[in-house]
Amino acid sequence: MGKTGFVVVTTRWVIERSNAWMERCRSLVKNFERTPDNATAKVNLCLIPIDAQTAIGKLDVKWVL
């Protein structure tokens, strides 16, 4: 640490990218779910295509933590 001015946070872009991917899913734009379990299921269903593309190597994802 100890830097002044603009400092890039290395993990922030991972969160921003994940949020952008989830915003592509139209069913997540508005929250009409009655229970947290239903909302969690919708998020998981939305992430299946992203996980599949990552698994076959079509999407290059590097997780930096």
Buried (B, 14 or more C-beta within 10 A) or exposed (E): EEEEEEEEEEEEEBEEEBEEBBEEBEEBEEEEBEEEEEBEEBEEEBBEEBEEEEEEEEEEEEEEE
